[in-house]
């Protein structure tokens, strides 16, 4: 069966949904997801010097990265990015290289451009999660990490029933409720060359997880490579 979310949503619909969220996103989601954001940033800082944050949104994470890291942020929503750019100016974040409108499934970067690919609360909102994760692997250097914070659906029980019941409403809001960890496991097995490093429960209510995948190591790349261009 096709993923119902993929059948009903595309990039333009998602962009419009998050344009509506942009004015209130920080107030609604900032405090709720704060612990997950900080855990993901701490994980990213242990890996390398160049980070791609996919779904950077309004830039809530940007002031919290170490100034030693170089950050590139992308998002499908221009209104969200306008707030992120404002945040960069206000906080004088000189380590932010670029904030670009871009589709997570079609990243406009060369292979092996980043030490870390970060995606917080993103994978359950894109039309094709597996293709998006494939793209993360492509732009990640050998030995790098994919760091996710994502909602993980229940496998069974009352919570699973509630998620199924709420799924149509969630899709209208722009995300999935039904997304079990089995999908990540199956993706990693199919893809090859990536391995699960960590899965750790995150608030609220333990319905989210910090998930880290490592890409098989190899020859190190020149960090000067991988200049991005904006996508209209």
C-alpha positions, 0 to 999 in steps of 0.5 A: 500500500502506498504511504497515504501521506505521500499520496496526499502531500507534495512539496508545495502543499507542505511549504504552504502548511509551514508558511501558515505555521511560521508566525507562531512556530516558535511559541507553539513548538519552541519549549516543547521540543527544546530538550530534543534540539539540545540533545541533537546539537550535542550529538552533532558537535561530537562528530565534525565541523560542517553541519547541514540542518535540514528543516532548519525552520525559524532557526531555533537551533542556530544560536546553540551550536558551537561557534567552531561549527560551520552551519548550512540550513535548508528548508522548504518554507521561505517564510520560516527561513525569513525568521531564521535569517533574522535570528542570524542577524540578531545573534550575530551568528557568523558561523552560519554559512547559508540558509537556503530554500531547498527540498529535503529529497533533492538537496543541491549539494555535491556528494560528501559535503557535510560531516553531519546531516541534522534533521529535527522533527522532519522525517515524518513530515516529508512525502518520501522519508526513505528517499529523503534519508537516501539523500542525507547519506549521499551528501554525508562524508564517509565516517559522518553521522545523520542525527535525527529527532523524530516522532516514532509511532507505536508498534501495537496497543492503545497508542497505536490505535489512537495514532491510526485514528488521529492520522487523517487530522495529523496529515492535514496539519503536515505530519504523520502519527504512524511511523514506526521505528521498523521503517528506519531499520528496514531503510538502513538494511536496504541501503547498506553502508549505514549503521544505527549508533543510538536511539534514545527516547525524548520528550514529550511523553517519550513519543520522540527519539534521538536517532543517530546513523553512521556512514561507513568510513573511508578517505577523508574529504576536503572540507572546502568542497561542497559550495551550495547554491540557492534554489528558487 
